Amino acid sequence: MEKQLQDAITQLKHLSMELMKAHATRDPMAAHALLGKAIHQSRMEGVDPQLLAEVYQQVFPGQAIPMPRSE
């Protein structure tokens, strides 16, 4: 069961990365904001955003995670 869970996480990571790369190609500012928002939401809920941060760094290498905007 542990292997299946790890395999699923890896697949979701790859899918997320490719979807965000595609989105960033079409609208980089929106993709940047969406990933940043997801990272901050995870932190606010007490969840380690390690996976999201990894996707962020792959899609936007070397860029700082944006601060969330008030809506």
C-alpha positions as CSV (number, residue, x, y, z in Angstrom):
1,M,0.0,0.0,0.0
2,E,2.9,2.4,0.8
3,K,4.4,1.9,-2.6
4,Q,1.0,2.6,-4.3
5,L,0.7,5.8,-2.3
6,Q,4.2,6.9,-3.2
7,D,3.6,6.0,-6.9
8,A,0.4,8.1,-6.9
9,I,2.1,11.0,-5.3
10,T,4.9,10.9,-7.9
11,Q,2.3,10.7,-10.7
12,L,0.4,13.7,-9.3
13,K,3.6,15.6,-9.0
14,H,4.5,15.0,-12.6
15,L,1.0,15.8,-13.8
16,S,0.9,19.0,-11.8
17,M,4.2,20.1,-13.1
18,E,3.3,19.6,-16.7
19,L,-0.1,21.3,-16.3
20,M,1.5,24.3,-14.7
21,K,4.2,24.5,-17.3
22,A,1.5,24.5,-20.0
23,H,-0.4,27.1,-18.1
24,A,2.7,29.2,-17.6
25,T,3.3,29.1,-21.3
26,R,-0.1,30.6,-22.0
27,D,-0.4,33.0,-19.0
28,P,2.8,33.2,-16.9
29,M,1.4,35.8,-14.5
30,A,-1.7,33.8,-13.7
31,A,0.2,30.5,-13.3
32,H,2.7,32.3,-11.0
33,A,-0.2,33.7,-8.8
34,L,-2.0,30.4,-8.7
35,L,1.0,28.4,-7.5
36,G,1.8,31.0,-5.0
37,K,-1.7,31.0,-3.7
38,A,-1.7,27.2,-3.4
39,I,1.5,27.3,-1.4
40,H,0.2,30.0,1.0
41,Q,-3.1,28.2,1.4
42,S,-1.3,25.0,2.3
43,R,0.8,26.8,4.9
44,M,-2.3,28.5,6.4
45,E,-3.9,25.0,6.8
46,G,-0.8,23.7,8.5
47,V,0.3,21.6,5.6
48,D,3.9,21.5,4.4
49,P,3.9,22.8,0.8
50,Q,7.1,21.0,-0.1
51,L,5.5,19.4,-3.2
52,L,4.0,22.6,-4.4
53,A,7.2,24.5,-3.8
54,E,9.1,21.9,-5.9
55,V,6.6,22.3,-8.7
56,Y,6.9,26.1,-8.4
57,Q,10.7,26.0,-8.7
58,Q,10.5,23.7,-11.7
59,V,8.1,26.0,-13.5
60,F,9.6,29.3,-12.3
61,P,13.3,28.5,-11.5
62,G,15.0,31.0,-9.2
63,Q,11.9,33.1,-8.7
64,A,10.6,34.0,-5.3
65,I,7.1,32.7,-4.3
66,P,4.7,35.6,-4.6
67,M,3.0,37.0,-1.5
68,P,-0.7,36.4,-1.6
69,R,-2.9,39.3,-2.6
70,S,-6.0,40.2,-0.7
71,E,-9.1,39.7,-2.7
